[in-house]
């Protein structure tokens, strides 16, 4: 490790640089528009909560948050759900083409979302999924499922195989064993995986915006549209930005103990 | 070690089905477009590899690709060493570790267009702290007008946004090193540099590999942030590959060329990741500590 004399200033300096842009947004969200555009001030001269009030009272704003939360939740549940059995198979069995399959899963994460925009649009129009939460959730699975399989596989490989064998000898069927015995053992792994699915789905905009128009419009897309329609309403924009950070910050607070552990144990 | 059992395929079936729906079908649509000239909903002409030849000769694409490579390599060159440094500087346990972990991870959880928006304001000379401070320091800075300023602002934004991921990975890797290694080093009287070079760095190889791969892939696909921040300008200074592609596909409705472009784009990423992966794996076989 580094000496305390050196490491503390480095860390503090980095944290300062890292938090300044976020502080600036918070600062703006509490100012009036005249002040934002008019003067350069380190903190609000006239403190106002109007920007936040606008968001909490206008349905076109707060429905964006609800939409985002819905598809992120669906995506997280589905991604973890399909990744669990697959990760188990990769960690416990060898089978025809297993290594190729694992690398192929990885390649799906390498496809630029921009590449998929048009085909997704057409595919989901054809099957009638356009502008639904499910469409965005399914589209986001392209990059979340491979990640979920990676992380879960690492956690599962950390569980001794003898546990499986003992359970089978005791007469457990596979589903019963998996849910009653195996899942509780990798609880923290499931938590970490869910966190990463949440994170990558929450921050993605391109696919979410393309696949929705009205009913499932994510907050990130609402931000871009409302701003252009109302001129530049910097204050409300900043307030909306601050509010998009809140759910993520809450989630990370709850899983903070597992994150580091999750990475260390996972295949990553 | 592992049991050979082909029935394991049944467990993978759900993943295969969902990924098939969300990845293989769209990919095949693109392959389909890339060899046809689409004149209307019902009118299509097979053109073979025509679009691929076109795209490969497009000078604007070459520029965008070069810009992209330069950007991704700069991202790696800055973020990886910085990430290792910060991870080393972080306390190993206690409330300080928890707090700095949460604070460091914060930029990762901000939606990408909000990231662009933050920096759009933050960098402005009149109302943004960064732009104001730099101008005050006597340096002429204007990210909307000057291509070099725009370029560095996008890079700074990406460093701010994604270094936390490298820090998290390295921090986890460091925590996984057993204490016995450090004790042995202490007995041998190893210097701090030697501990880093011969214990910590080799042990970080696995997490660094994934950090390099993830950062390379994601920076190569960067779209939303520069789009919001600079819109690709001034001129084409910050038009990266995916933005150029989206302009072509959505703006000009050139389905065929855009599809051919997409495939080439995908293969470039695949190729680089493959090379990086193999190179970094070979790198580690020398010292098996």
Interface residues (C-beta under 8 A of the other chain):
Chain A: X1 X2 X3 X6 X7 X8 X10 X11 X14 X15 X17 X18 X19 X20 X21 X22 X24 X25 X28 X36 X37 X40 X42 X78 X81 X82 X83 X85 X86 X88 X89 X90 X92 X93 X94 X95 X96 X98 X101 X105 X107 X108 X109 X110 X111 X112 X113 X114 X115 X116 X117 X118 X119 X120 X122 X123 X138 X139 X141 X142 X145 X146 X149 X199 X202 X203 X204 X205 X206 X219 X220 X223 X224 X234 X237 X238 X240 X241 X244 X245 X247 X248 X249 X251 X252 X253 X256 X257 X259 X260 X261 X262 X263 X264 X265 X268
Chain B: X2 X3 X4 X5 X6 X7 X8 X9 X11 X12 X14 X15 X17 X18 X19 X21 X22 X23 X25 X26 X27 X29 X30 X85 X86 X88 X89 X90 X92 X98 X100 X101 X102 X103 X104 X105 X106 X107 X108 X109 X110 X111 X112 X113 X114 X117 X118 X119 X121 X122 X126 X127 X128 X129 X130 X132 X160 X164 X168 X169 X171 X172 X173 X175 X176 X192 X206 X207 X210 X217 X220 X221 X223 X224 X228 X241 X242 X243 X245 X246 X249 X250 X255 X258 X262 X265 X266 X269 X270 X273
